Amino acid sequence: PPVPFAISVPTGMTAPGDIWRRLGNRLRARGPASPTGYADPLGALALREAIADYVRKSRSVRCEADQVIVTSGTQQGLFLASQVLLGPRDQAWVENPAYRGVTAILESLPYRDAMVRVPVDAEGLDVEAGIRMAPKARVAFVTPSHQYPLGMPLSMARRAALLAWARSAHGWVVEDDYDSELRYEGSPFPALQGLAPDRVVYLGTFSKILFPSLRLGYVVVPPSLVDAFCGARVLMDRHPPTADQHVLAAFMTEGHLERHVRKVRNVYAEQRLSLIETLEALLPRELAWIEPGDQGMHLVLWLAARLDDHEIVRLAANEGIAVRAASPMFAAGTARPGLILGFGGFISAQMKAAAERLAA
Ligand SMILES: Cc1ncc(COP(=O)(O)O)c(C=O)c1O
């Protein structure tokens, strides 16, 4: 539900507002977003061009529009990547901890042991551990800009090591760049894709920066993989609904997305500091402490080992507070209890009240 501390809730200051609605009305009535027949399975060209331009400028991704495939969010991009890149019995590295959206896909594959959980430390994915555990893995699923959920970026040395492994093992790196626009101290880290456009499948989403129900994201693939991804896309759902793609393309080319990103970055930076201050004032450190970081739209609140994060999620829900448990993001036997707290578009008073109830 849209209550603190749900993640990616576009309310108030972080909602795209009137311009989005006006563009939608205009383009649906008589523009390219009006009803048409089947369209390009890669997505609307106008949107693919706008995305290519955006990721080249803002993320140092190296690509052309014909390498961009519009997806219904990162979730579909992750699923497509698993379908296209993994054959029977192939293994994939997945960070430990990781996003449930990726671990659940690999758990659903029809053969066992597809997923090799590789530890993460202060520099991000431990590439040497991955090589020891599964040197011949086909794919590494990573969150290099902002490890999910812990938040550290993958260091330069690890980036080089990961790409060296991918080249020598003929493996692929799937880069989930989910909220990289939101870094508060300094500029965002460039994408890994820019260092190896021939080995990296790059995933982006508008769920974080615009709103999740839009269901639009993108995959940027090396030219050699475009046909395979396009084919898998056709089998899955032909193509994303056309109308919103054109609304988004206009929103981007007319400069509204850049302005929106600047605005929400400021809102999130303030919300983040205010939530940290509030939680630190309310919670005894031996019970709960915040993982340091400087980006994103969520915080990780670690809990003392004797606390059960599932139970706290349940108790919080009874009080009208939405928090996510961290322990299911870890491989079996390595879990730590914690809570993921989003600081979306909620006003400070709402967050303060929720933090007080959570602390109690
Ligand atoms: C790590 C990570 N990747 C991607 C996403 C976004 O997924 P989607 O684009 O399918 O909404 C999220 C959303 O919570 C996420 O946490």
Ligand as a Chemical Component Dictionary entry (heavy atoms), coordinates in Angstrom:
data_LIG
# 
_chem_comp.id                   LIG 
_chem_comp.type                 NON-POLYMER 
_chem_comp.pdbx_formal_charge   0 
_chem_comp.three_letter_code    LIG 
# 
loop_
_chem_comp_atom.comp_id 
_chem_comp_atom.atom_id 
_chem_comp_atom.alt_atom_id 
_chem_comp_atom.type_symbol 
_chem_comp_atom.charge 
_chem_comp_atom.model_Cartn_x 
_chem_comp_atom.model_Cartn_y 
_chem_comp_atom.model_Cartn_z 
_chem_comp_atom.pdbx_ordinal 
LIG C1 C1 C 0 17.167 -4.154 -7.820  1  
LIG C2 C2 C 0 15.959 -3.719 -8.568  2  
LIG N1 N1 N 0 15.918 -3.835 -9.889  3  
LIG C3 C3 C 0 14.849 -3.426 -10.590 4  
LIG C4 C4 C 0 13.724 -2.904 -9.982  5  
LIG C5 C5 C 0 12.582 -2.369 -10.815 6  
LIG O1 O1 O 0 11.840 -3.313 -11.399 7  
LIG P1 P1 P 0 10.749 -2.917 -12.492 8  
LIG O2 O2 O 0 11.417 -2.078 -13.526 9  
LIG O3 O3 O 0 10.309 -4.242 -13.028 10 
LIG O4 O4 O 0 9.643  -2.179 -11.807 11 
LIG C6 C6 C 0 13.684 -2.814 -8.623  12 
LIG C7 C7 C 0 12.449 -2.339 -7.951  13 
LIG O5 O5 O 0 12.253 -2.463 -6.764  14 
LIG C8 C8 C 0 14.834 -3.201 -7.887  15 
LIG O6 O6 O 0 14.841 -3.051 -6.557  16 
# 
loop_
_chem_comp_bond.comp_id 
_chem_comp_bond.atom_id_1 
_chem_comp_bond.atom_id_2 
_chem_comp_bond.value_order 
_chem_comp_bond.pdbx_ordinal 
LIG C1 C2 SING 1  
LIG C2 N1 SING 2  
LIG C2 C8 DOUB 3  
LIG N1 C3 DOUB 4  
LIG C3 C4 SING 5  
LIG C4 C5 SING 6  
LIG C4 C6 DOUB 7  
LIG C5 O1 SING 8  
LIG O1 P1 SING 9  
LIG P1 O2 DOUB 10 
LIG P1 O3 SING 11 
LIG P1 O4 SING 12 
LIG C6 C7 SING 13 
LIG C6 C8 SING 14 
LIG C7 O5 DOUB 15 
LIG C8 O6 SING 16 
# 
